[in-house]
Amino acid sequence: MWAQSNHLDAVEIDAPEVAAEVCQAFHTLGIKVQAKNLGDWDRPEYWAKAIAAGADWIQTDLPEEVLAHASGTG
């Protein structure tokens, strides 16, 4: 795999492309996954998708809203 042969520590994946299988494949290689949730993707349905998929972190302009959503208070 290209990511492994280039010794990546992390990858960034556009929010619509984040999926559990993709996150798991990278995690198996010890590679962290960042979900890019900016612009039109910075919405609850994409945050939920990234969280459910197992992304290690979410790139967002709305961190307080993501935290509230993830904790069930938003």
C-alpha positions as CSV (number, residue, x, y, z in Angstrom):
1,M,0.0,0.0,0.0
2,W,1.3,3.4,-0.9
3,A,0.5,4.9,2.5
4,Q,2.5,2.3,4.3
5,S,5.5,2.3,1.9
6,N,5.8,6.1,2.3
7,H,5.7,5.8,6.1
8,L,2.6,8.0,6.6
9,D,1.5,8.7,10.2
10,A,-1.9,10.1,9.1
11,V,-4.1,10.6,6.1
12,E,-6.9,13.2,5.4
13,I,-10.1,11.9,3.7
14,D,-12.9,14.1,2.4
15,A,-16.0,13.7,4.5
16,P,-18.1,12.1,1.8
17,E,-15.5,9.4,1.4
18,V,-15.0,8.5,5.0
19,A,-16.1,4.9,5.7
20,A,-15.5,2.3,8.4
21,E,-13.7,0.0,6.0
22,V,-11.3,2.8,5.0
23,C,-10.6,3.9,8.5
24,Q,-10.0,0.3,9.6
25,A,-7.6,-0.4,6.7
26,F,-5.5,2.6,7.7
27,H,-5.7,1.8,11.4
28,T,-4.5,-1.7,10.8
29,L,-1.4,-0.1,9.3
30,G,-1.0,2.2,12.3
31,I,-2.1,5.3,10.3
32,K,-4.5,7.9,11.8
33,V,-7.4,9.2,9.8
34,Q,-8.5,12.8,9.7
35,A,-12.0,13.5,8.2
36,K,-12.0,16.8,6.3
37,N,-15.3,18.3,7.2
38,L,-15.0,21.9,5.9
39,G,-17.3,24.0,3.8
40,D,-20.5,22.2,2.7
41,W,-19.3,19.1,4.6
42,D,-19.2,20.8,8.0
43,R,-22.7,19.5,9.0
44,P,-24.0,17.1,11.6
45,E,-24.7,14.3,9.1
46,Y,-21.0,14.3,8.0
47,W,-19.8,14.6,11.6
48,A,-21.9,11.6,12.5
49,K,-20.5,9.6,9.6
50,A,-16.9,10.4,10.5
51,I,-17.5,9.4,14.2
52,A,-19.3,6.2,13.3
53,A,-16.5,5.3,10.8
54,G,-13.9,5.6,13.5
55,A,-12.0,8.7,12.2
56,D,-9.4,9.8,14.7
57,W,-10.2,13.5,14.3
58,I,-12.5,15.8,12.4
59,Q,-11.2,18.9,10.7
60,T,-13.9,21.5,11.2
61,D,-14.6,25.2,11.6
62,L,-17.3,24.4,14.2
63,P,-15.5,22.4,17.0
64,E,-18.0,23.4,19.7
65,E,-20.9,22.1,17.6
66,V,-19.1,18.9,16.8
67,L,-18.4,18.2,20.5
68,A,-22.1,18.9,21.4
69,H,-23.3,16.7,18.6
70,A,-20.9,13.9,19.6
71,S,-22.0,14.1,23.2
72,G,-25.6,14.0,22.3
73,T,-26.3,17.6,23.6
74,G,-26.3,19.3,20.2
